[in-house]
């Protein structure tokens, strides 16, 4: 993935690995799992469920139901924000 939606090679989910090994870099190649995960993540973020199969749709809806259960009258939904980190 490239462009403004692309994840940085040192995204938050990799920081625990970088802490243990500063030279760590995650594999950036796409595979069936990363493609499916990206598709489901995008569906949850945008509300566009086109192209999801029945199982994927059920998982995304479960995530959204859980998110909604945490919301209160005073809650503010904050989507991912791009930040720049210099190491």
N, CA, C and O of each residue as an XYZ file, in Angstrom:
348
protein
N       0.856     -1.173      0.000
C       0.000      0.000      0.000
C       0.898      1.231      0.000
O       1.917      1.263      0.691
N       0.528      2.216     -0.756
C       1.281      3.462     -0.754
C       0.303      4.615     -0.739
O      -0.901      4.419     -0.905
N       0.806      5.799     -0.544
C      -0.054      6.956     -0.485
C      -0.354      7.337      0.956
O       0.212      6.762      1.886
N      -1.245      8.308      1.140
C      -1.507      8.830      2.482
C      -2.106      7.803      3.440
O      -2.019      7.981      4.655
N      -2.719      6.722      2.916
C      -3.325      5.721      3.776
C      -2.322      4.679      4.246
O      -2.629      3.891      5.141
N      -1.145      4.660      3.668
C      -0.162      3.619      3.975
C       0.312      3.739      5.416
O       0.417      4.834      5.969
N       0.592      2.594      6.003
C       1.150      2.589      7.351
C       2.651      2.835      7.274
O       3.319      2.416      6.328
N       3.157      3.509      8.269
C       4.592      3.717      8.361
C       5.248      2.383      8.679
O       4.640      1.548      9.348
N       6.469      2.163      8.219
C       7.134      0.889      8.480
C       7.341      0.656      9.968
O       7.493     -0.493     10.382
N       7.352      1.692     10.781
C       7.475      1.541     12.232
C       6.189      1.996     12.900
O       6.201      2.913     13.721
N       5.087      1.362     12.553
C       3.811      1.687     13.154
C       3.754      1.256     14.612
O       4.613      0.502     15.067
N       2.755      1.724     15.349
C       2.634      1.416     16.776
C       2.696     -0.074     17.100
O       3.243     -0.454     18.135
N       2.151     -0.911     16.245
C       2.145     -2.340     16.548
C       3.544     -2.960     16.460
O       3.747     -4.074     16.943
N       4.497     -2.272     15.860
C       5.855     -2.823     15.770
C       6.789     -2.258     16.826
O       7.914     -2.738     16.962
N       6.359     -1.256     17.576
C       7.271     -0.588     18.511
C       7.805     -1.517     19.588
O       8.945     -1.355     20.024
N       6.999     -2.502     20.034
C       7.488     -3.444     21.055
C       8.675     -4.240     20.507
O       9.609     -4.554     21.244
N       8.634     -4.562     19.220
C       9.737     -5.300     18.603
C      10.972     -4.414     18.420
O      12.099     -4.879     18.589
N      10.767     -3.156     18.081
C      11.873     -2.221     17.900
C      12.561     -1.961     19.237
O      13.775     -1.760     19.285
N      11.789     -1.964     20.321
C      12.368     -1.757     21.649
C      13.354     -2.879     21.979
O      14.420     -2.628     22.541
N      12.996     -4.113     21.627
C      13.860     -5.260     21.879
C      15.027     -5.281     20.903
O      16.157     -5.593     21.280
N      14.748     -4.947     19.645
C      15.773     -4.993     18.607
C      15.634     -3.752     17.728
O      14.786     -3.726     16.836
N      16.452     -2.721     17.964
C      16.323     -1.464     17.213
C      16.404     -1.621     15.695
O      15.943     -0.744     14.964
N      16.976     -2.710     15.215
C      17.078     -2.929     13.778
C      15.880     -3.645     13.185
O      15.852     -3.922     11.986
N      14.879     -3.952     14.024
C      13.705     -4.696     13.552
C      12.955     -3.927     12.477
O      12.742     -2.721     12.602
N      12.556     -4.621     11.426
C      11.663     -4.082     10.401
C      10.677     -5.188     10.071
O      11.071     -6.327      9.820
N       9.403     -4.853     10.071
C       8.396     -5.869      9.771
C       8.388     -6.159      8.275
O       8.799     -5.336      7.457
N       7.913     -7.341      7.948
C       7.786     -7.710      6.541
C       6.705     -6.840      5.920
O       5.620     -6.703      6.485
N       6.982     -6.266      4.791
C       6.004     -5.370      4.176
C       5.299     -6.003      2.982
O       4.488     -5.357      2.318
N       5.615     -7.285      2.709
C       4.967     -7.895      1.551
C       3.503     -8.199      1.874
O       3.143     -8.519      3.007
N       2.694     -8.090      0.857
C       1.282     -8.409      1.013
C       1.092     -9.905      0.930
O       1.805    -10.602      0.208
N       0.113    -10.390      1.683
C      -0.288    -11.782      1.584
C      -1.793    -11.835      1.801
O      -2.412    -10.799      2.047
N      -2.382    -12.993      1.719
C      -3.842    -13.093      1.823
C      -4.350    -12.533      3.154
O      -5.452    -11.989      3.219
N      -3.548    -12.666      4.214
C      -3.977    -12.200      5.526
C      -3.922    -10.680      5.648
O      -4.835    -10.066      6.200
N      -2.845    -10.068      5.130
C      -2.755     -8.612      5.204
C      -3.795     -7.951      4.304
O      -4.348     -6.906      4.647
N      -4.057     -8.565      3.154
C      -5.061     -8.016      2.236
C      -6.443     -8.079      2.877
O      -7.200     -7.109      2.830
N      -6.767     -9.223      3.477
C      -8.072     -9.363      4.132
C      -8.189     -8.404      5.315
O      -9.222     -7.758      5.490
N      -7.137     -8.309      6.124
C      -7.159     -7.416      7.275
C      -7.326     -5.957      6.881
O      -8.075     -5.214      7.515
N      -6.632     -5.558      5.841
C      -6.741     -4.183      5.352
C      -8.154     -3.906      4.847
O      -8.717     -2.843      5.108
N      -8.716     -4.860      4.129
C     -10.081     -4.706      3.603
C     -11.089     -4.561      4.750
O     -11.977     -3.710      4.698
N     -10.944     -5.392      5.778
C     -11.872     -5.346      6.914
C     -11.665     -4.075      7.742
O     -12.632     -3.475      8.210
N     -10.429     -3.669      7.918
C     -10.125     -2.440      8.657
C     -10.742     -1.237      7.954
O     -11.340     -0.371      8.592
N     -10.594     -1.195      6.648
C     -11.170     -0.101      5.857
C     -12.694     -0.098      5.948
O     -13.307      0.964      6.048
N     -13.307     -1.280      5.913
C     -14.766     -1.377      6.024
C     -15.235     -0.850      7.376
O     -16.231     -0.130      7.453
N     -14.522     -1.207      8.439
C     -14.893     -0.736      9.779
C     -14.734      0.774      9.885
O     -15.531      1.446     10.539
N     -13.712      1.297      9.245
C     -13.430      2.724      9.312
C     -14.406      3.553      8.482
O     -14.802      4.643      8.896
N     -14.795      3.044      7.316
C     -15.611      3.831      6.391
C     -17.093      3.491      6.431
O     -17.931      4.297      6.025
N     -17.421      2.288      6.923
C     -18.821      1.844      6.892
C     -19.222      1.274      5.544
O     -20.393      0.963      5.328
N     -18.273      1.134      4.638
C     -18.543      0.549      3.330
C     -18.204     -0.940      3.398
O     -17.031     -1.313      3.429
N     -19.232     -1.787      3.421
C     -19.039     -3.223      3.589
C     -19.039     -3.984      2.258
O     -19.056     -5.215      2.243
N     -19.019     -3.253      1.156
C     -18.994     -3.882     -0.166
C     -17.761     -4.756     -0.306
O     -16.663     -4.362      0.085
N     -17.946     -5.943     -0.862
C     -16.823     -6.830     -1.112
C     -16.469     -7.742      0.047
O     -15.609     -8.611     -0.099
N     -17.116     -7.567      1.206
C     -16.854     -8.460      2.330
C     -17.708     -9.708      2.190
O     -18.860     -9.639      1.762
N     -17.138    -10.849      2.553
C     -17.952    -12.054      2.569
C     -18.713    -12.109      3.905
O     -18.538    -11.242      4.760
N     -19.537    -13.112      4.070
C     -20.402    -13.213      5.244
C     -19.595    -13.251      6.554
O     -19.959    -12.599      7.533
N     -18.512    -14.010      6.558
C     -17.686    -14.138      7.768
C     -16.976    -12.816      8.086
O     -16.928    -12.399      9.243
N     -16.435    -12.168      7.072
C     -15.756    -10.888      7.271
C     -16.736     -9.842      7.783
O     -16.419     -9.086      8.702
N     -17.925     -9.799      7.190
C     -18.939     -8.847      7.602
C     -19.323     -9.067      9.061
O     -19.477     -8.105      9.814
N     -19.478    -10.321      9.465
C     -19.828    -10.633     10.854
C     -18.739    -10.156     11.813
O     -19.040     -9.618     12.878
N     -17.474    -10.352     11.435
C     -16.370     -9.912     12.299
C     -16.307     -8.393     12.409
O     -16.118     -7.853     13.499
N     -16.467     -7.705     11.280
C     -16.430     -6.239     11.295
C     -17.591     -5.698     12.126
O     -17.405     -4.776     12.921
N     -18.775     -6.258     11.953
C     -19.930     -5.790     12.716
C     -19.733     -6.037     14.213
O     -20.160     -5.226     15.035
N     -19.091     -7.148     14.568
C     -18.816     -7.442     15.979
C     -17.900     -6.369     16.574
O     -18.114     -5.907     17.694
N     -16.890     -5.986     15.816
C     -15.971     -4.933     16.257
C     -16.719     -3.608     16.423
O     -16.543     -2.910     17.422
N     -17.549     -3.269     15.443
C     -18.287     -2.008     15.508
C     -19.309     -2.015     16.649
O     -19.514     -0.992     17.303
N     -19.946     -3.158     16.889
C     -20.881     -3.259     18.015
C     -20.149     -3.052     19.338
O     -20.654     -2.373     20.232
N     -18.960     -3.638     19.458
C     -18.175     -3.460     20.682
C     -17.779     -1.996     20.849
O     -17.912     -1.428     21.932
N     -17.294     -1.393     19.769
C     -16.935      0.030     19.827
C     -18.126      0.864     20.267
O     -17.998      1.736     21.127
N     -19.285      0.596     19.676
C     -20.483      1.357     20.006
C     -20.907      1.154     21.450
O     -21.452      2.068     22.069
N     -20.660     -0.045     22.000
C     -21.043     -0.314     23.387
C     -20.210      0.501     24.368
O     -20.620      0.705     25.511
N     -19.056      0.964     23.935
C     -18.184      1.769     24.791
C     -18.522      3.251     24.751
O     -18.077      4.024     25.600
N     -19.306      3.637     23.762
C     -19.628      5.049     23.582
C     -20.696      5.490     24.590
O     -21.656      4.769     24.860
N     -20.503      6.675     25.125
C     -21.498      7.285     26.006
C     -21.980      8.568     25.354
O     -21.516      8.947     24.278
N     -22.904      9.222     26.008
C     -23.442     10.476     25.470
C     -22.340     11.519     25.262
O     -22.424     12.345     24.353
N     -21.316     11.476     26.102
C     -20.238     12.469     26.032
C     -19.003     11.971     25.279
O     -17.987     12.664     25.221
N     -19.092     10.779     24.709
C     -17.945     10.219     23.988
C     -17.724     10.940     22.669
O     -18.657     11.443     22.043
N     -16.475     10.975     22.274
C     -16.111     11.529     20.972
C     -15.353     10.442     20.230
O     -14.325      9.965     20.712
N     -15.844     10.048     19.071
C     -15.189      9.027     18.267
C     -13.992      9.650     17.566
O     -14.129     10.623     16.824
N     -12.820      9.079     17.809
C     -11.595      9.592     17.202
C     -10.997      8.492     16.340
O     -10.612      7.437     16.844
N     -10.924      8.741     15.052
C     -10.340      7.783     14.124
C      -8.826      7.926     14.126
O      -8.282      8.895     14.654
N      -8.157      6.950     13.530
C      -6.698      6.998     13.473
C      -6.216      8.322     12.886
O      -6.812      8.875     11.962
N      -5.137      8.797     13.447
C      -4.513     10.018     12.956
C      -3.082      9.710     12.564
O      -2.401      8.956     13.259
N      -2.622     10.271     11.484
C      -1.231     10.081     11.072
C      -0.359     10.996     11.912
O      -0.628     12.190     12.048
N       0.685     10.413     12.470
C       1.666     11.198     13.234
C       3.033     10.899     12.659
O       3.258      9.833     12.087
N       3.929     11.826     12.810
C       5.287     11.645     12.303
C       6.238     11.483     13.489
O       6.286     12.326     14.385
N       6.983     10.393     13.475
C       7.924     10.079     14.550
C       9.317     10.004     13.935
O       9.538      9.288     12.958
N      10.230     10.732     14.504
C      11.606     10.667     14.048
C      12.414      9.918     15.085
O      12.445     10.299     16.255
N      13.067      8.853     14.655
C      13.908      8.064     15.590
C      15.351      8.422     15.438
O      16.201      7.867     16.135
